[in-house]
Amino acid sequence: MTFDELLDYFDGQSYRDISKQLGVPIGQLTYYKQNGIPEGRQAIIEIQTNGKLKSDIPKLIKLEEA
């Protein structure tokens, strides 16, 4: 998932509101915007959104196989 997809899901809510709902500091959202959302956090967000946002599962599977 991309940061833009995350913002679209939260439909214009403030970073403060998004950070509260995800349980991450506001600064973490800035990090995600600049560097992308780490795969592990993507998986957590997928669970938090009941699958409405999808993580990059193939990368996670490859890590487990290594």
ZAGUZA-701788 format. One record per residue (C-alpha): residue number from 0; x, y negated, z; residue in three letters. Coordinates in nm, 2 decimals, always signed. Each point is the difference from the previous one (the first is absolute). Layout:
<tivexs>
+-----+--------+--------+--------+-----+
:   n :      x :      y :      z : res :
+-----+--------+--------+--------+-----+
: NUM :      X :      Y :      Z : ALA :
...
+-----+--------+--------+--------+-----+
</tivexs>
This chain:
<tivexs>
+-----+--------+--------+--------+-----+
:   n :      x :      y :      z : res :
+-----+--------+--------+--------+-----+
:   0 :  +0.00 :  +0.00 :  +0.00 : MET :
:   1 :  +0.11 :  -0.35 :  -0.07 : THR :
:   2 :  -0.02 :  -0.30 :  +0.23 : PHE :
:   3 :  -0.25 :  -0.16 :  -0.25 : ASP :
:   4 :  -0.23 :  +0.31 :  +0.04 : GLU :
:   5 :  +0.02 :  -0.04 :  +0.37 : LEU :
:   6 :  -0.10 :  -0.37 :  -0.02 : LEU :
:   7 :  -0.29 :  +0.09 :  -0.24 : ASP :
:   8 :  -0.13 :  +0.26 :  +0.24 : TYR :
:   9 :  -0.02 :  -0.25 :  +0.28 : PHE :
:  10 :  -0.17 :  -0.25 :  -0.24 : ASP :
:  11 :  +0.16 :  -0.33 :  +0.09 : GLY :
:  12 :  +0.04 :  +0.05 :  +0.37 : GLN :
:  13 :  +0.28 :  -0.18 :  +0.17 : SER :
:  14 :  +0.33 :  +0.17 :  +0.07 : TYR :
:  15 :  -0.09 :  -0.02 :  +0.37 : ARG :
:  16 :  -0.32 :  +0.19 :  -0.05 : ASP :
:  17 :  +0.17 :  +0.26 :  -0.22 : ILE :
:  18 :  +0.28 :  +0.05 :  +0.25 : SER :
:  19 :  -0.25 :  +0.06 :  +0.28 : LYS :
:  20 :  -0.19 :  +0.25 :  -0.20 : GLN :
:  21 :  +0.31 :  +0.19 :  -0.10 : LEU :
:  22 :  +0.17 :  -0.03 :  +0.34 : GLY :
:  23 :  +0.32 :  -0.16 :  -0.14 : VAL :
:  24 :  +0.16 :  -0.34 :  +0.08 : PRO :
:  25 :  -0.08 :  -0.28 :  -0.25 : ILE :
:  26 :  +0.37 :  -0.01 :  -0.09 : GLY :
:  27 :  -0.02 :  +0.36 :  -0.12 : GLN :
:  28 :  -0.25 :  -0.11 :  -0.26 : LEU :
:  29 :  +0.25 :  -0.25 :  -0.13 : THR :
:  30 :  +0.26 :  +0.28 :  -0.02 : TYR :
:  31 :  -0.25 :  +0.21 :  -0.19 : TYR :
:  32 :  -0.06 :  -0.28 :  -0.25 : LYS :
:  33 :  +0.37 :  -0.05 :  -0.06 : GLN :
:  34 :  +0.12 :  +0.36 :  +0.01 : ASN :
:  35 :  -0.30 :  +0.22 :  -0.07 : GLY :
:  36 :  -0.19 :  +0.22 :  +0.25 : ILE :
:  37 :  +0.21 :  +0.29 :  +0.12 : PRO :
:  38 :  -0.15 :  +0.35 :  -0.09 : GLU :
:  39 :  -0.05 :  +0.10 :  +0.36 : GLY :
:  40 :  -0.20 :  -0.32 :  +0.08 : ARG :
:  41 :  -0.20 :  +0.05 :  -0.33 : GLN :
:  42 :  -0.10 :  +0.34 :  +0.13 : ALA :
:  43 :  -0.12 :  -0.15 :  +0.33 : ILE :
:  44 :  -0.19 :  -0.28 :  -0.19 : ILE :
:  45 :  -0.16 :  +0.27 :  -0.22 : GLU :
:  46 :  -0.14 :  +0.17 :  +0.32 : ILE :
:  47 :  -0.10 :  -0.34 :  +0.15 : GLN :
:  48 :  -0.20 :  -0.08 :  -0.31 : THR :
:  49 :  -0.16 :  +0.34 :  -0.03 : ASN :
:  50 :  +0.18 :  +0.06 :  -0.33 : GLY :
:  51 :  -0.12 :  -0.32 :  -0.17 : LYS :
:  52 :  +0.37 :  -0.10 :  -0.04 : LEU :
:  53 :  +0.23 :  +0.28 :  -0.12 : LYS :
:  54 :  +0.35 :  +0.06 :  +0.11 : SER :
:  55 :  +0.28 :  +0.10 :  -0.24 : ASP :
:  56 :  -0.03 :  +0.37 :  +0.10 : ILE :
:  57 :  +0.24 :  +0.15 :  -0.26 : PRO :
:  58 :  +0.29 :  -0.19 :  +0.17 : LYS :
:  59 :  -0.10 :  +0.14 :  +0.34 : LEU :
:  60 :  -0.03 :  +0.35 :  -0.13 : ILE :
:  61 :  +0.35 :  -0.02 :  -0.16 : LYS :
:  62 :  +0.15 :  -0.11 :  +0.33 : LEU :
:  63 :  -0.15 :  +0.30 :  +0.18 : GLU :
:  64 :  +0.13 :  +0.24 :  -0.27 : GLU :
:  65 :  +0.36 :  -0.14 :  +0.03 : ALA :
+-----+--------+--------+--------+-----+
</tivexs>
